[in-house]
Amino acid sequence: MRHLPAALAAAVALCALPLAAVAQTYPSKPVTLVVPFPPGGTTDVLARALADRLGPALGQTVIVESKPGAGSTLGADYVAKSRPDGYTLLVGAVHHTIATSVYRKLPYDFQKDFAPITTVALVPNVLVVNANTPTTDVKSLVALGKSSPQPLSFGSNGNGTAQHLIGMQFESLTGMPLLHVPYKGSGPLTTDLLGGQIQMSFDTVTPVLPHIKSGKLRALAVTTARRSSALPHVPTLDEAGLKGFDAGTWFGVLAPAATPKDVVGRLGTEMVKIIRSPDFQKRMEGIGAEPIGNTPEQMARQIKDDTERYARLVKEAKVSID
């Protein structure tokens, strides 16, 4: 029995050897960025922009793989349960901090089961309507909604996502009844918005910007406290009369929690170099995104703060999913 502690220590050391070896030779094979939404949305666009530059920086292929469903939680669960070796990463978003409060049972803990690497960008959300909708500003939209015999419908990237919660806040502040229609991502959501199956959305700027520029969609307001550089002539919701309204969507990269620190450090170093490079910043400007590139510690604090903030908003909105 007196030799038991030594035996346990040896066993622990043997278990740690594979990951230690991984850390020393990383990366020795392709890296996968898991996007928890279908192709075509902001998460996918940002992931591909990052992957194109991260591959050469790491000397390996970086693959973008979509695993959509359940308001981005299916993809997160997949990564949380993946081997913590730096080869399977999550392109997460603010949606995951909201899901913590919205879903009564999640198979993972977003703060405990992931190792933050860096926040890639912040993207404003924008209230858009189909161009055939007879409204040109928020005031006329609210008047239309209140006089309509049926609630106007708004789409989101799924139950418990930022778009969903922003819509609920808008409904609460304006007194305008809304019908929520959840989608698996921005691609199918935008298709239905263009086709007139739904009347409005609060999606991020990126997937709707081309359609705003072409005149197929009409932007009424952005949801952040400041105007978007991509839509400088579009007012904020605060300017439109919803005082204090400030909501945007951040996107970042996370690894499974037990990923070796030097692997997380290598990934963070390379990603921040990319995010701060002139060509990447120009690419972000073109899609209405604000590049960030913070430290794992800063991203962890951001996740903690947003989780607490949205928990209060979810409680007020009485949003819950089994």
Sequence and secondary structure as in RCSB ss.txt:
>XXXX:A:sequence
MRHLPAALAAAVALCALPLAAVAQTYPSKPVTLVVPFPPGGTTDVLARALADRLGPALGQTVIVESKPGAGSTLG
ADYVAKSRPDGYTLLVGAVHHTIATSVYRKLPYDFQKDFAPITTVALVPNVLVVNANTPTTDVKSLVALGKSSPQ
PLSFGSNGNGTAQHLIGMQFESLTGMPLLHVPYKGSGPLTTDLLGGQIQMSFDTVTPVLPHIKSGKLRALAVTTA
RRSSALPHVPTLDEAGLKGFDAGTWFGVLAPAATPKDVVGRLGTEMVKIIRSPDFQKRMEGIGAEPIGNTPEQMA
RQIKDDTERYARLVKEAKVSID
>XXXX:A:secstr
 TTHHHHHHHHHHHHHHHHHHHHHH  SS EEEEESS TTSHHHHHHHHHHHHHHHHHTS EEEEE   GGGHHH
HHHHHTS SSSSEEEEEEHHHHHHHHHBS  SS TTTSEEEEEEEEEEEBEEEEETTSS SSHHHHHHHHHHSSS
 EEEEESSTTSHHHHHHHHHHHHH   EEEEE SSHHHHHHHHHHTSSSEE  BHHHHHHHHHHTSEEEEEESSS
S  TTSTTS BTTTTT TT   EEEEEEEEETTS HHHHHHHHHHHHHHHTSHHHHHHHHHTT EE    HHHHH
HHHHHHHHHHHHHHHHHT  B 
